[in-house]
């Protein structure tokens, strides 16, 4: 019930106004978001790379309803990639892009606009030695996202995909994507989905995560294990023994464990979000783990 309420709040203009106007919110948000501007993302990247971790960077924003806003998002990624290159941080970096932020939700030509804009970002990433991963959003966008992925991979076969373990369809999608050269990030899923398309019980999501992970580890692609769950991390280590894969965690969550994984020689990539449109992302982080919400409330109480 609490998770459902928080996910509903993530799309509530009233709740957004309350949180954004609360002066006590920002110090807590800073734990999960690298900052508002490109230099903030570059600074966070430098710190992570120096600690032995890799990055995937997300310029926050989604559900874009104006062509100009989609264009702005493309420009933000281009500026970010240029700044990373200037600092010697682009090679091996990845950028994560929500297609709804680059035009997918626009009426009429949204699919084509998103494809063209994602192609521009892929070109900018390729030019500096970085890669691109297409984030997955709610289930209504899954087919369109996978279609755009397929079209992009004609020219950029290294473009990454994201699969969400809470969706019933994900096992089948994993079999389709577990091919040579395919980069696939597996996460549990962070959107509010109906029981007609998604598992609702945490234990069922966990079981499906392992089923899908086994498919990816047995395939010829490159699995990216996005989880903070110690049990999932241990299972991934067993299933992936002797093969190439990486772990992924969110910025600000279990940083000690991130460093431990990196120090033992396994690849650890951190998902680094930045930008002024932090509210929806922040609320989904609170919904994912009770510990995140407890941290937020405790910080507000202490600062109040």
C-alpha positions as CSV (number, residue, x, y, z in Angstrom):
1,X,0.0,0.0,0.0
2,X,2.8,2.4,0.9
3,X,4.7,1.7,-2.4
4,X,1.5,2.2,-4.3
5,X,0.9,5.6,-2.6
6,X,4.4,6.8,-3.3
7,X,4.2,5.8,-7.0
8,X,0.9,7.6,-7.3
9,X,2.5,10.6,-5.7
10,X,5.3,10.5,-8.2
11,X,2.8,11.6,-10.9
12,X,0.9,14.0,-8.6
13,X,1.4,17.8,-9.4
14,X,0.2,18.6,-5.9
15,X,2.6,16.3,-4.1
16,X,5.4,17.5,-6.4
17,X,4.7,21.1,-5.4
18,X,4.8,20.2,-1.7
19,X,8.1,18.3,-1.9
20,X,9.8,20.7,-4.2
21,X,8.9,23.7,-2.1
22,X,10.0,22.2,1.1
23,X,13.5,23.6,1.8
24,X,14.4,20.5,3.8
25,X,13.9,18.2,0.9
26,X,17.0,19.2,-1.2
27,X,19.7,18.0,1.2
28,X,18.0,14.6,1.2
29,X,17.5,14.6,-2.6
30,X,21.3,15.2,-3.0
31,X,21.9,11.7,-1.7
32,X,20.2,10.2,-4.7
33,X,20.7,12.8,-7.4
34,X,24.2,14.1,-8.4
35,X,23.0,17.7,-9.0
36,X,21.1,19.9,-11.4
37,X,23.8,20.8,-13.9
38,X,26.3,19.2,-16.3
39,X,29.3,20.1,-14.1
40,X,27.6,18.3,-11.2
41,X,27.3,15.1,-13.3
42,X,30.9,15.4,-14.4
43,X,32.1,15.8,-10.9
44,X,30.2,12.8,-9.6
45,X,31.5,10.8,-12.6
46,X,35.1,11.7,-11.7
47,X,34.7,10.6,-8.1
48,X,33.2,7.3,-9.1
49,X,35.7,6.5,-11.8
50,X,38.6,7.3,-9.4
51,X,37.1,4.8,-7.0
52,X,37.1,2.1,-9.6
53,X,33.5,2.3,-10.6
54,X,32.0,2.9,-14.0
55,X,28.9,5.1,-14.7
56,X,25.7,5.3,-16.6
57,X,24.3,8.9,-16.5
58,X,20.7,9.9,-16.8
59,X,19.6,13.5,-17.6
60,X,16.3,13.5,-15.6
61,X,13.1,14.1,-17.4
62,X,10.2,12.1,-18.8
63,X,6.8,12.4,-20.4
64,X,7.9,15.3,-22.6
65,X,4.9,16.9,-24.3
66,X,6.7,19.6,-26.4
67,X,9.1,19.1,-29.3
68,X,11.3,21.9,-27.9
69,X,11.7,20.0,-24.6
70,X,12.7,16.8,-26.4
71,X,15.3,18.8,-28.4
72,X,16.6,20.3,-25.1
73,X,17.1,16.8,-23.7
74,X,19.2,15.8,-26.8
75,X,21.3,19.0,-26.4
76,X,21.8,18.2,-22.7
77,X,23.2,14.8,-23.5
78,X,25.4,16.1,-26.2
79,X,26.8,18.7,-23.8
80,X,27.3,16.1,-21.1
81,X,29.2,13.8,-23.5
82,X,31.4,16.7,-24.7
83,X,32.2,17.7,-21.1
84,X,33.1,14.1,-20.2
85,X,35.3,13.8,-23.2
86,X,37.1,17.1,-22.3
87,X,37.8,15.7,-18.9
88,X,39.0,12.3,-20.2
89,X,36.0,10.5,-18.7
90,X,33.9,9.6,-21.7
91,X,35.6,6.3,-22.7
92,X,33.7,3.5,-21.1
93,X,30.9,5.8,-19.8
94,X,27.3,5.1,-20.7
95,X,24.3,7.4,-20.9
96,X,20.8,6.2,-20.0
97,X,18.0,7.8,-22.0
98,X,14.2,7.6,-21.4
99,X,12.5,7.7,-24.8
100,X,9.6,9.6,-23.3
101,X,12.0,12.4,-22.6
102,X,13.1,12.7,-26.3
103,X,9.6,12.6,-27.8
104,X,8.1,9.1,-27.6
105,X,4.9,10.4,-26.0
106,X,4.4,13.2,-28.5
107,X,1.2,12.8,-30.6
108,X,1.4,11.7,-34.2
109,X,5.1,11.3,-34.9
110,X,6.3,10.5,-31.4
111,X,7.9,7.2,-32.3
112,X,9.9,8.7,-35.2
113,X,10.9,11.8,-33.2
114,X,12.1,9.6,-30.3
115,X,14.0,7.4,-32.7
116,X,15.7,10.3,-34.5
117,X,16.6,12.0,-31.2
118,X,18.0,8.7,-29.7
119,X,20.0,8.3,-32.9
120,X,21.6,11.8,-32.4
121,X,22.5,10.8,-28.8
122,X,24.0,7.5,-30.0
123,X,26.1,9.4,-32.6
124,X,27.4,11.8,-29.9
125,X,28.2,8.8,-27.6
126,X,29.9,6.9,-30.3
127,X,32.1,9.9,-31.2
128,X,33.6,10.0,-27.7
129,X,33.9,6.3,-27.0
130,X,30.7,6.1,-24.7
131,X,27.6,4.0,-25.1
132,X,23.9,4.4,-24.8
133,X,21.3,2.4,-23.0
134,X,17.5,2.9,-23.5
135,X,15.8,3.0,-20.2
136,X,12.5,1.2,-19.9
137,X,9.4,3.0,-18.5
138,X,5.9,1.8,-17.8
139,X,4.5,-1.2,-19.7
140,X,2.6,0.9,-22.3
141,X,5.9,2.0,-23.8
142,X,7.6,-1.4,-23.9
143,X,6.8,-2.4,-27.5
144,X,7.7,1.0,-28.9
145,X,10.9,1.1,-26.9
146,X,12.0,-2.4,-28.1
147,X,11.1,-1.4,-31.7
148,X,13.3,1.7,-31.4
149,X,16.0,-0.4,-29.9
150,X,15.9,-2.7,-32.9
151,X,16.1,0.1,-35.4
152,X,19.0,1.8,-33.5
153,X,21.0,-1.4,-33.4
154,X,21.2,-1.6,-37.2
155,X,23.8,1.2,-37.0
156,X,24.7,1.0,-33.3
157,X,24.6,-2.7,-32.3
158,X,26.0,-1.8,-28.8
159,X,22.9,0.2,-27.7
160,X,21.7,-1.3,-24.5
161,X,18.3,-2.4,-23.5
162,X,16.5,-2.6,-20.1
163,X,14.2,-5.4,-19.0
164,X,12.0,-5.3,-15.9
165,X,11.5,-8.4,-13.9
166,X,8.0,-7.6,-12.6
167,X,6.5,-7.8,-16.1
168,X,5.1,-11.2,-17.1
169,X,6.5,-10.7,-20.7
170,X,10.1,-10.3,-19.6
171,X,11.2,-14.0,-19.9
172,X,10.2,-14.0,-23.6
173,X,11.8,-10.6,-24.2
174,X,15.0,-11.8,-22.5
175,X,15.2,-14.8,-24.9
176,X,14.9,-12.4,-27.8
177,X,17.6,-10.1,-26.6
178,X,20.1,-12.6,-25.2
179,X,22.1,-12.6,-28.5
180,X,25.8,-11.9,-29.3
181,X,26.7,-8.2,-28.7
182,X,23.4,-7.4,-26.9
183,X,23.8,-5.4,-23.7
184,X,20.8,-6.0,-21.4
185,X,20.2,-4.4,-18.0
186,X,17.9,-6.4,-15.8
187,X,16.1,-4.5,-13.0
188,X,13.1,-5.3,-10.9
189,X,10.9,-2.4,-12.1
190,X,9.9,0.9,-10.4
191,X,6.6,1.9,-12.0
192,X,3.0,1.3,-10.8
193,X,1.7,-1.5,-13.0
194,X,-1.6,-3.4,-13.0
195,X,-1.8,-7.0,-12.0
196,X,-2.9,-7.8,-15.6
197,X,0.7,-7.3,-16.8
198,X,3.0,-7.4,-13.7
199,X,3.7,-9.5,-10.6
200,X,2.6,-7.6,-7.5
201,X,4.2,-9.7,-4.8
202,X,7.9,-9.0,-4.1
203,X,8.7,-12.7,-3.8
204,X,7.2,-13.4,-7.3
205,X,9.2,-10.5,-8.8
206,X,12.4,-11.9,-7.2
207,X,11.8,-15.4,-8.5
208,X,11.2,-14.0,-12.0
209,X,14.3,-11.9,-11.8
210,X,16.3,-15.1,-11.2
211,X,14.6,-16.9,-14.0
212,X,15.3,-14.0,-16.4
213,X,18.9,-13.6,-15.1
214,X,19.6,-17.3,-15.8
215,X,18.4,-16.8,-19.4
216,X,20.7,-13.8,-19.9
217,X,23.7,-15.5,-18.3
218,X,23.2,-18.5,-20.5
219,X,22.9,-16.4,-23.6
220,X,25.6,-14.8,-25.8
221,X,24.9,-11.1,-24.8
222,X,26.3,-8.9,-22.0
223,X,24.1,-9.0,-18.9
224,X,24.0,-6.0,-16.6
225,X,22.7,-7.0,-13.2
226,X,20.9,-4.0,-11.7
227,X,20.1,-4.9,-8.1
228,X,20.9,-3.9,-4.5
229,X,19.6,-7.2,-3.1
230,X,22.5,-9.2,-1.6
231,X,20.8,-12.4,-2.5
232,X,20.4,-11.4,-6.2
233,X,24.0,-10.2,-6.2
234,X,25.3,-13.6,-4.9
235,X,23.2,-15.6,-7.4
236,X,24.5,-13.4,-10.2
237,X,28.0,-14.2,-9.1
238,X,27.3,-17.9,-9.2
239,X,25.4,-17.8,-12.6
240,X,28.0,-15.6,-14.2
241,X,31.1,-17.4,-13.0
242,X,33.6,-17.4,-15.8
243,X,31.7,-15.1,-18.1
244,X,31.7,-11.3,-18.8
245,X,28.9,-9.3,-17.1
246,X,28.6,-6.3,-14.7
247,X,26.7,-5.2,-11.6
248,X,24.8,-1.9,-11.5
249,X,23.5,0.1,-8.6
250,X,21.9,3.5,-8.1
251,X,23.9,6.6,-7.1
252,X,23.7,7.0,-3.3
253,X,22.4,3.5,-2.5
254,X,24.8,1.0,-0.8
255,X,27.9,2.9,-1.8
256,X,30.0,0.7,0.5
257,X,28.9,-2.4,-1.3
258,X,29.5,-0.8,-4.6
259,X,33.1,-0.1,-3.6
260,X,33.5,-3.7,-2.3
261,X,32.4,-5.2,-5.6
262,X,34.8,-2.9,-7.5
263,X,37.7,-3.7,-5.3
264,X,37.3,-7.4,-5.7
265,X,37.7,-7.0,-9.4
266,X,34.1,-7.2,-10.7
267,X,32.7,-4.5,-12.9
268,X,30.5,-2.1,-10.9
269,X,28.6,0.6,-12.8
270,X,26.6,3.3,-11.0
271,X,23.5,4.9,-12.3
272,X,24.0,8.6,-11.9
273,X,20.9,10.9,-12.3
274,X,21.1,14.6,-12.6
275,X,19.0,17.6,-13.6
276,X,16.3,19.8,-12.3
277,X,13.5,17.3,-13.1
278,X,14.4,15.1,-10.1
279,X,11.0,14.7,-8.5
280,X,9.6,11.6,-10.3
281,X,12.9,9.8,-10.0
282,X,13.2,10.6,-6.3
283,X,9.7,9.4,-5.4
284,X,10.3,6.1,-7.2
285,X,13.5,5.6,-5.1
286,X,11.5,6.1,-1.9
287,X,8.9,3.6,-3.1
288,X,11.5,0.9,-3.9
289,X,12.9,0.5,-0.4
290,X,11.4,1.3,3.0
291,X,14.9,2.2,4.2
292,X,15.0,5.1,1.6
293,X,11.7,6.5,2.9
294,X,12.8,6.1,6.5
295,X,16.0,8.0,5.7
296,X,14.0,10.8,4.1
297,X,11.6,11.2,7.0
298,X,14.3,10.9,9.6
299,X,16.3,13.6,7.8
300,X,13.3,15.9,7.6
301,X,12.6,15.4,11.3
302,X,16.2,16.0,12.3
303,X,16.5,19.1,10.2
304,X,13.1,20.4,11.3
